Amino acid sequence: MAEHVLVLNASYEPLQRVSLRHAIKMLVREVAVIEEEAEGTFGPFPKPKVLRLVRYVVTRWRHRRGHLCTKSAVKARDRMCAYCGGRAETVDHVLPRSRGGALTWENAVAACLRCNHRKADRTPAEAGMTLLITPAAPPPGFLVG
C-alpha cells in the first residue's frame, strides 16, 4: 500500500492526503514544510508524515460544492466491500453505467474484484446480491484519503 502524507493549509487546517512522492516534490519546490516526521528517510530527505503549506490556500469552493464523488473517495467512505465485507479493491455502480448509472455518492459502492465481476452489468437484486452498505454522501468533515 502506498504511503500518504497529510497536507495542512498554512492555517493548520487539513486539506488533503498526498503520496509520499508528491510530498517530497512539494518540499523540493519549497511550497511546504515538514510539521511531523515519520521514521526513516526518503532518499536525502526525512520522511514526512504531515506537511504544512507555506502560503495559505483559499478553499471556499470545497464547502460550497460538498464532497466530490471520486472512486478513491467512495473506497475511503466504505472501507470494505459492500457485498461481502472483504477488502475494497474497486468501485461498483449499483445501477450499472451500461444502464445509465453515474458515479454519484448514492450509486457507487466499494467492492472486491470477485463481487464486482460476479455482479457484472446487473443490479444487486438481479445478481442475487445484498448490499451491506447503504450508499450516501459522506458527512461534513469527512476527509477523503
N, C-alpha and C positions, 0 to 999 in steps of 0.2 A: 504494500500500500504506500502511495506517495505521501511524503511528509508535507504538512501545511504549516503556514506561519500566519498568525493573526496580525492584521494591519489596523492600527488605530489612527484616527484623524489627529491633527495637531492638538485638538482639544481633548484627546484621550477617549473619544467615542469609538466603539468598534465599527469598522467599515466593512471588512470582508476578510476572507482567508485566501491566501495565495500559495502557490507551490514554493518549495524551498529554492528552486532555481530562479523563480521570478523575484523572490525576496532578495537574493544575492544581487540580481540586476538592479533592484531599487537602491541597494546600498552602494553599488558601484557608481550609479548616476547621482548619488547623494541627495535623493528625494526623500529618504527615510533614515532613521537612526534606530539602533537596537535598544529596545526597552528591557527585554529579558532574553537571556541566552539559554540555549539547551546545551547538554553535554556534548562535547565533540567539536569538530570543525568541518567546514565545507571548503576544501582547498585552503587558501591562505586566510579565509575569513572565519570568525567564530560563528557557530551555528545559531541563527536567530530563532527564537520561539515567538517573540512579539516585536513588531516594528511600529514606530510612530512616524507619521509623515512630518516633514519639516515645515511645510506650509499647509494651512487649513484648506480643506476642500469642501465647498458648499454642496450639501446633499439633500436639499429640499425636495427634489424630484422623487427621491426614494419614498418619501412619506405620502406624497400626493397619489402616486400610481399604485401603491401597495407593493406586494412582493411579486417579482417577475417569475412566472412559472417556467422553469427550465428542467431538463432531465436530472441534473445534479441536485437541484432544489427538491424535486419530488423524492429522490432517493434519500436525501437528508431528512425530509419530513417523515417518511415512512420507516426508515431504518431496517426494514425486513421485507421479505416477500409477502405481498398482500394476499397470496393464495395458500402458501404452505408454512409461512413463518420463517423460512430459510434466509440465506444471505441475499440481499438485494443487489443484483448484478446489472439489471437493466430496467427500463420503464415500459410498462404496458398501458395501452389505451383501452379503457373499459369498453367504450364504443369504438371499434377499430377505425383507423384512419381510412381504410378502404370503403367505409360506410359513412364517411363524413365526420368522424370524431376528430377533435382538435386536441392539441396539447394545452389543456387547462387544468387547474387545480382539481376540479370536480370530475375530470375524465381520465386522469393519469394516476397510476399507482406503481410503486416499486415492485419488481418481480425477479425471481431467479430465472435463469435461462430455460430450465426444464419446464416450469409452469408457463412461461411466455410462449414457448414453442407448442406446448400442449393446447393452450387456448387458441393460438393462431389468429385467424381473422373472424372469430366468433365473439359473441358477448359471453360473459361468465355463465349466464343461465343456459345458453346454447351449448356451452362446453361442459356443463355439469359441474362447475367450479363455484365455490363460495368465497366472497371477499371477507377477509379478516379485518380489513381496514375500510372505513368509510372515507372516501376521498373528499377533502375540503381544503379551502385556503388555510394556510398556517396562521396562527395568532400573531398579533402585533408584537414586535420584538424578537421574532424568530430569526435566528442567524443562520443563513444558508452556508453549508460547508461542505 
